[in-house]
């Protein structure tokens, strides 16, 4: 690896460690962890029988024997709000806005995953 590239990578890592918000900005550029704090398993606040799982690039909601799964990419991260683009086979592309608030995810703007979700 050329010395110039090593210095550039070192500068980016230093910037991210000094300014945590910079890591979110790099996420939008396709570098770094793009889903800080939202990956995990959740239950719907009003209906604990409905479950939500978020992994890197995958989101799925299930209730009983039915599961709805989709791929997602992060469009933007601003503070505690993440906007994702959601794609599932056979459906038109959509999006969802996720607001992280004290172990509860508030998902809006998506008819499949809308609701308040509490971490399991």
N, C-alpha and C positions, 0 to 999 in steps of 0.2 A: 504494500500500500504506500503510495507516495506520501512524503512528509507533509505536503500541502493539504492532502485529504485528511490525514491524521489530525492536523491542527484544526481543520474545519469541524470534524466530528467531535473533538475535544471541546471546542467552543460551544457547540450545540448542547452537549451534555452538561457543561458548566452553567449555561443559560437556564436549562430546565431545572437544575438543582437549586439555583438561586431564585428563580421566578417560577413557581409551580404553574401559574397560568400559561406560561409559554409552552408547557407540555400539551395542553389542550389545543393551543394554536397549531402546534406541529401535527396533532392528530388530524386536523382538517386537511393538512397537506399530505396525508397518507403515511405519517411516521408516528410511532409511539402507540400507547394504549388508548384507544378511542372511546372506551366505555368506562371511564373511571367511576367506580361506585355503583354501577347498575347491574353488573353481572350477578346472577344468583337465582335463588328460587323464592317465589312469593305466593301468597294467597290473597284473593280479593277481600278487601276489608268487609264489604257487605255480604259476601258469600264465600266462606272459607273452603267450600267444596270446589271452587274454581281456582286452578293453579296456573302460575305463569313462570316460565323458565327463560332466562336470558343468558346466552353464551356469546362468545365472540362471533358475530355475524349471523346468529340464529336467535329467533324469538318464537316461543310457542305457548299457547294457552290451552288448558285441558279441563274438562269437567266430565267425570265418569269415563265412558269409553271413547268420547270424542276429543280429538286434538286438532287444533289449527296451528300450523307452523309456517313460518316465513323466514326468508333471508333479509338481512338489513345491512345498510351501510350508514355510517354517521355523516350527516350533512353539516352539522355545526354543533359546537359546544360553547355555551356562554354562561359562566357562573355555574348555577345548579340546574341549568336547562340544557337538554340534549335533544336535537332534532334528528330523527332517523328517516331514511327512505326505506320503505318496506316493499318487498317483492315476494309474491307467492305464485306458484304455477297456476295458470288458468285464470288469473285475476289481473285487473289493471294495477299498475304501480300506485302506491300511496305513500303517505308519510305519517309520522306520529311525533308529538311533542311530549317529552318526558321531563317532569320536574321532580328532582330528588329533594325530599324534605323529611329529615329525622327518621330514617329507615322506612319511609313510605314513598312509593313512586306514584306520581299522579300522571297518568297517561291520557292524553286528549288528542283530538283530531284524527282518530283512527277507530272506525266502528267495531273492529274485531277486538282490539286490546284496550279500549277505553276503560277507565276506572281508577280506583285507588287500590294499590297493591302493597301489602305489608310483608316484609322479609320473614321467611320461615326460620 
